[in-house]
Amino acid sequence: MNEFLQAFVSLLAITNPIVAAPLFLGIVAGLPLDGKRRAARHAGLAVFAILAGAALGGRYVLELFGISLDAFRTAGGLVIILVGLEMLRGSPSMIQQDAASPEDPRDRIFVPFAMPLVAGPGAITTAITLSVTYPSRLYLPVIALIAAAGSALVLWATLHLALSRQRLVTPRVERIFTRFMGLILVAIGFQIGMLGIRDFFGLGGG
């Protein structure tokens, strides 16, 4: 349970649904209410597909390039720390930022909103890191997949709530939530990174 909570909080913090909500509202501004709700559902599904794909295929990509799991855990922890430090400043990480596309709002739900604004390089790296940090005997990164599903569900719920309570998503709420989640990310990133260093150099007890 503790491993799942840590994985879930990591992905939830880095996808940052509170900050994503006003971006989503701007993208779907020209759509009818039914279209906005459908877009929120599609956004959640797209984010889950991206993160789940990273969790499932990330290990094989690392093996293809000859990168050890412990080394990637250390590097992934560093990325999470850097994202968290930027978020502590009260603004979304630049790793997750991209210019909005002038295309149809429904197209922008997938690019750039789902990727890279929400499930950007930082979130993808986190999903891969979690998949190698918490392996399963079933040869599936179960914890990472459940965390990805939970994060996508929270994103969908947040976007759905934002559509009916747009005034609640104020700049002040965004800044407070971003700083808090940034602190959580820094702590989790340090823990994952230190575990990677310990195992890479064989410093574990026993």
Helices and strands as residue ranges (DSSP letters): H 2-15, H 17-27, H 33-64, H 69-88, G 94-96, H 105-108, I 109-118, H 121-133, H 142-164, G 166-168, H 171-200
